[in-house]
Amino acid sequence: MKPVTQTTLGIYIPEKNQEKLNEATVIAAGPGVNDVTTGKLVPVSVQAGDKVLLPNFGGAPIKVGGEEYLLFSDREILAKIEDN
């Protein structure tokens, strides 16, 4: 997805003012979470290798073997990007 470069009224948005999208690739995903009311497992909506859009802020930074990763819950993911 590309940032919008022109408004619906035809005004061009300078590149430095265009919103940058936080696109990422899922490295790993857990099995899901248990529903509070039923106790049944609700699986996550993404799996390793999926491309997603993430919010500008949030996530929990973690370090594994010298690499830093951001940990997001399923509900924090804005969208799953599917290539056509």
C-alpha positions as CSV (number, residue, x, y, z in Angstrom):
1,M,0.0,0.0,0.0
2,K,1.3,3.5,-0.9
3,P,0.5,6.6,1.1
4,V,-2.0,8.9,-0.4
5,T,-0.3,11.7,-2.4
6,Q,-3.4,13.7,-3.3
7,T,-6.6,14.5,-1.3
8,T,-10.1,14.0,-2.7
9,L,-10.3,17.7,-3.5
10,G,-7.1,17.5,-5.6
11,I,-4.6,19.0,-3.2
12,Y,-1.2,17.4,-3.5
13,I,0.5,16.3,-0.2
14,P,4.2,16.8,0.0
15,E,6.2,13.6,0.4
16,K,7.6,14.6,3.8
17,N,4.0,15.0,5.1
18,Q,2.7,11.7,3.8
19,E,1.9,9.2,6.5
20,K,4.3,6.3,6.5
21,L,2.7,2.9,6.7
22,N,4.1,0.5,9.2
23,E,4.2,-2.7,7.1
24,A,5.8,-5.7,8.7
25,T,6.1,-9.5,8.2
26,V,4.9,-11.8,10.9
27,I,7.9,-13.9,12.2
28,A,5.8,-16.1,14.5
29,A,2.3,-16.3,16.0
30,G,1.0,-18.1,19.0
31,P,-2.0,-20.4,19.1
32,G,-4.5,-17.7,20.3
33,V,-6.2,-16.7,23.5
34,N,-8.9,-18.3,25.6
35,D,-12.4,-16.6,25.4
36,V,-13.3,-15.3,28.8
37,T,-16.9,-16.4,28.7
38,T,-16.6,-19.8,27.0
39,G,-13.0,-20.8,27.7
40,K,-12.6,-21.9,24.1
41,L,-9.4,-21.1,22.2
42,V,-9.8,-18.2,19.8
43,P,-7.1,-18.6,17.1
44,V,-5.0,-15.7,15.9
45,S,-5.8,-14.2,12.5
46,V,-2.2,-14.3,11.2
47,Q,0.5,-16.8,10.7
48,A,4.3,-16.6,10.1
49,G,5.1,-15.1,6.7
50,D,1.9,-12.9,6.6
51,K,2.3,-9.2,5.8
52,V,0.5,-6.8,8.2
53,L,-0.1,-3.2,8.9
54,L,0.8,-2.1,12.4
55,P,-0.1,1.1,14.4
56,N,2.5,3.9,14.7
57,F,2.8,3.3,18.4
58,G,2.4,0.2,20.5
59,G,3.8,-3.3,20.7
60,A,6.2,-4.6,23.3
61,P,9.9,-4.6,22.3
62,I,11.8,-7.8,23.1
63,K,15.3,-8.9,22.4
64,V,16.1,-12.5,21.3
65,G,19.7,-13.4,20.6
66,G,20.8,-9.8,20.0
67,E,17.9,-9.1,17.6
68,E,15.1,-6.7,18.6
69,Y,11.5,-7.5,17.8
70,L,8.1,-5.9,18.5
71,L,5.5,-8.1,20.0
72,F,1.8,-7.2,19.1
73,S,-1.4,-8.8,20.2
74,D,-3.8,-9.9,17.5
75,R,-6.2,-7.1,18.2
76,E,-3.5,-4.5,17.8
77,I,-2.9,-5.5,14.1
78,L,-4.6,-3.0,11.8
79,A,-4.8,-5.1,8.7
80,K,-3.5,-8.2,7.0
81,I,-2.1,-7.4,3.5
82,E,-2.9,-10.0,0.8
83,D,-1.2,-9.9,-2.5
84,N,-3.6,-10.5,-5.5
